[in-house]
Amino acid sequence: MQSPPNLPNPSSPIGLSPHPSLRHPAKPPQPTLPSPSTILLHGVEATGKSLTINAILDTIDTPSAIVRSRECITTRHLLERTIAVIKEALAAHGQLEEANGLDGRCENISAFTVELQHLLQGKGKFILVFDGIDRQREAAPTLLPAIARLGEISPNLTNILITTTRHPHLHHAGIPHIHFPPYSRTETLSILSRTPLSLYASPPSSQSLNTTIAAKSDDAEWLWTRFTAAVWDSLGQPAARSILDFRDVCARLWAPFIQPILYGHYGAREFSKLLVKNRSLFQSEDALIDSIVPTNPSTDPSRSKQQFSYTLPYYPTHLLISAYLASHNPPKHDITLFSKTSLSKRRKRGGGTALTPHRASKHRKISRRLLGPQPFPLERLWTIFHAILPHTYAGGGADMMCQVATLVGLRLIVKAGSGGDILEGGAKWRVNVGWEFVRGVARGVKFDVESYLTE
């Protein structure tokens, strides 16, 4: 069962109202008529599930209690809190005389069931609502199925479960469920337009550097409507699952978006110019990442991408470049790429030279960069390292192995395969970094790595 989208209501806390068909029931529940033991309400956050249930419970005279799972730390806390709110609801309707002797201790679901049967024995219908039960902390796997079957143990109990996800054990033909779909683009923008953010956190005279361009009273509403539409089209639709998340994203981007207005560079009605000026805000995903450190999204396009600094020592840098070249170049091209002697014409079998261009191959070859790094032995790494080093390396073999151990400790090169000693002579290795990283470290030592790649 799927309910139509709710309509905006400015009087409610989140701008939502229950659906008209659920707001005023035609008849209150009759004691003699059977009612479903369990009803499931599911949908994303902030779609009016709790608001709808509260509105319905306020219009009927049946005893009811609401348990919010986010207020309960453990399963025992949830069960004992449920018994407490049931007692409060029965006491409010004058039906708690026979239950004064119960202590309310519930260490497990079995004790909770016995306690619930004693409370509701001989009573009329009772409605018990578990709000957000699918997000209960420290919950056992059997908690949700057990709570869903409480109505079978107590015939006068109607159990309502409010969840944000579809649970496989609850979505079947035996349990009626109501789906609250997420809001569409038009509904979301209509709800947010009722509470626009201000252009100035304080009077404009204390913030604006140029007061010649002043915003009118309705400029904030006009600009906020178009701003939220731009955020929805660029970031909100694929990233913000609920209207609360979408409003939080808009609030983060609003302050840097209106900075040109505060400094007097643009007017509040020049939305197109503001959108071009702050285009990096809608291209970056920084506003979607939650952080405990408050950060403001940058409007400078040059800072939209993080600039990494590569600070490796001199010889490990050349070893890393050598490892990348060894992983992405075929071994047959080493003598052509890294030979320091003059290239002589090497005769091939069948005539011609090694540098003679070959005829076009009938089969297309896949680039080695797309195939990933290939393993190489340490002897080949030493050869390439000595070839690309601008001077003679004075260190010995033990010092060279220490440099390799440094790169292994930083996970810049990894061993191909498993087992054996890390510094074993017959082991093979492969580079563990990409092209952007290697190009960055190569520029730090003024080495043109592109000249030594075959592809």
Disulfide bonds with the S-S distance in Angstrom:
none
